[in-house]
Amino acid sequence: MTDTGHGAGREARTTLVRAAHLVDAAGSVEDGWVLVGGDTILQVGSGAAPAAEEVVDLGDAILTPGFVDLHGHGGATEAYEDASFARALAVHRAHGTTRSVLSLVANPVPALVASLAQVRAVMATDPLVLGVHLEGPFLSPHNKGAHNEDHLLAPTPADVDTLLEAGGGVLRQITIAPELPGAIDAVRRFVAAGVTVAVGHTVGTLDQARAAFDAGAAVLTHAFNAMPGLHHRAPGPIGAAVGDDRVTLELILDAVHVHPLVAETLFRAAPGRVALITDAMGAAGAADGEYRLGSLDVTVTDGVARVAGTDTIAGSTLTQDVALRNAVALAGRTLPEAVAALTSIPAAALGLGDRLGRLAPGYAADLVALSLALEVRRVWGGGRELR
């Protein structure tokens, strides 16, 4: 698919993509087709199809919307803090992720400001980058995970002002531990500025998490990881999120971070609200070995990343196509449920559910062609073929 431009007297080239199966959150359609004009889906149907300037016949493939990753730190040996991270984006796009929120680990506020400026420059020419997720610095030092404790802060009004000013048009999401001094006021400030706020890296209680959600937080960062467990007398942030229909729960479904049975239980407890993320670091799409995550050394062995010399998991080496297969094979989800967890659910969590994550007219022409074994064959983002 190509876009011939939108200048005077010029119209976007139309492409008809046919596949044996169309699958999105609404269900499955057999003998389906999607008509694309430029970067937008124009029509969707089955059987007889309208004429188009180009026809792409995918045969027995399964066609889904492009995957949306709310939370990933890099890949192909690169991190999103690096001077260049084109290879990291490319490796995830080859695995079906057509829209990415770039996650940054905790760093000093001036360093985060510099990273926001760098991502802003990338976004100026790459509409598939949705913005930045600041996973820090407003995290609990008592549940820091793979974040440098020296860079963790309670959210002061001055630091919130600095990040909001630097992040205008770039800052998409931020994780905050709700028990920190000033956290609830910070949640309100970020939400008022249009930033999606997530609760995570916390030792907070049920009531503290509820207070954050009532203040406008709408996501739980990588459910079960870096937070108190779901105790029968102390439900904590997991209980608060499961019990609140306004909240989307991120899940790293790599069979390392969360046991498949627990993942299946979460899908059952919060239907339509689980978003599959990668939390991928530089070793995604790369070999085992020694890496850096922010200022921390990380060792990757058999595809599992840990802070060097510890048992602390340091992100993942996951790609979203693997998460899709795991959702079906390990967590017992139907294919439309699994696809929704990678597409419409994360898109809605960002307030973008009206233009991303569905095979429907008016939505972005982000498409993934899968084999019957759910292996990625071809990928389009914004109407442009990426693989």
Secondary structure, 3 states (H helix, E strand, C coil): CCCCCCCCCCCCCEEEEEEEEEEECCEEEEEEEEEEECCEEEEEEECCCCCCCEEEECCCCEEEECEEEEEECEECCEECCCCCCHHHHHHHHHCCEEEEEEEEECCCHHHHHHHHHHHHHHHCCCCCEEEEEEECCCCCHHHCCCCCHHHCCCCCHHHHHHHHHHCCCCEEEEEECCCCCCHHHHHHHHHHCCCEEEECCCCCCHHHHHHHHHCCCCEECCCCCCCCCCCCCCCHHHHHHHCCCCCEEEEECCCCCCCHHHHHHHHHHCCCCEEEECCECCCCCCCCEEEEECCEEEEEECCEEEECCCCCECCECCCHHHHHHHHHHCCCCCHHHHHHHHCHHHHHHCCCCCCCCCCCCCCECCEEEECCCCCEEEEEECCEECC
